[in-house]
Amino acid sequence: MSGFKYPPTADRIKGLLQAGRFIRNPISIIDQTVVDYGTTYTFYMGGMQKAVLTTDPEAARHVLQKNHKAYEKSVIVTDILGKYVGHGLLTATGEYWLRQRRLIQPGFHKRKIESLVTLMQTEVDRCMDRWKDKAANPFDAYAEMNQLTFRIVASALFSTSLEEHGLMQLSQLISTLQSFIIREVRQPYKRWWFKISGRIRKHLDMAEGARDIIREVIRERRKEANKPDDLLTMLLESVYEDTGEGMDDEQLIDECLILFVAGHETSANALSWAIYLLGKHRDELEKIQQSGPEEKKTRIRNVVLETMRLYPPGWVVDRISLQEDQVLDYHLPKDTLWMIYIRGMHRNPAYWKSPDQFVPDRWNDESLDRKAYMPFGAGPRLCIGEHFAMMEMELILSAVLTRWDIELLTAVVHEQPLVTLRPEEEVLIAISARDVQTLNDE
Ligand code: HEM
């Protein structure tokens, strides 16, 4: 239909020729296309589906926030992810999502999350104690951060209700599932093969295995008279406003599984990038280690914010329009697929000075315009775990930097943009214990 006005369209033939490279590493191609066509452009996804990509904060806020009712999450992630992790906050849409969000949101209120600090700190301390045995040999910071953030979600959800064996099993199952989900998202043309070769079935069975572990924890918890103060108790005790009833076991399992999936790899990525950046910028590392408690807190927070600016774990957020809509100067039809390229927005030179440089101190500037900063998304589907993640990342970085001197051994780590923005290579570090006297002074 005529009457629609699309943003400039990227060369379709060139896009097709670059398809192989795009699957391996979309970031360099997207960045170049932004330079060539501007901050909002039209392209053909996989050469077929017409889509719009933006790094413009105004367009992003329009889609995610101002006119969010006219948009829905696209099926790319929700259907594939939902097939394995169930129907919950991250994957649900429409009325069901809104009902779940209203039910669960109060449990993630900042003050509620602060009550989890002791559980979190215990896991962090255990990890730092394990590092004593690791100090002799270099190790991959990403693997460690992934394990630690998984344990933190497990402990915040279940306290000590899941014993070590179950925890390891669950972690293994979720990690294998996540790897397979990524393959399904990235290689849609192989889906027929995954199906007939039985690989989809095998992974669905694994998802069932993960659900069984969580089901058992829930059954036991329901029987307990004195329930611990953790997220599972909160989920069990929350009731829908209209019916006054709570979630059934299958709904609870969906939400728990989703909190595991949404809540550990994202933080692990940000922490690994932070360690990488501090390893590269030793002056920033030393500034933190030499500062007093208050200044140290601010510096660590700035490092977390700046790391997520450069390497936002949720590097792209997608939506599909449910009706035609006017965005910026463009008039676009129903079913337009939007890719909100958060990483590009965070490096958009119209909003950031030295956009590609790691400058944690920029966050001290009170006049800093933050409208082009959305690591946790925007609008009603803003990350529910924002306060959880910030508290967790600050606790972990603080413990790591207080107890250890870090030397980065991997010269360059590239970005691997999967569902989240992972480090492609190992983030190899060597650690040595810091002077006990220094620790006491801090
Ligand atoms: C650095 C850490 C994290 C980052 C960067 C991050 C980023 C995001 C982003 C960008 C979204 C919005 C996606 C969209 O609009 O399509 C999101 C949603 C979500 N996140 Fe996070 N997240 C982080 C940590 C966590 C944690 C720790 C949890 C839970 C403990 C969590 C749970 C969720 C859930 C459940 C949603 C879906 C919310 C909804 O749609 O109602 N996230 N996250």
Residues whose N, C-alpha, C, O or C-beta is under 5 A from the ligand:
A	BS01	HEM	L89 L90 R101 L259 A262 G263 T266 S267 A270 P313 G314 V317 D318 P375 F376 G377 P380 R381 L382 C383 I384 G385 F388 A389
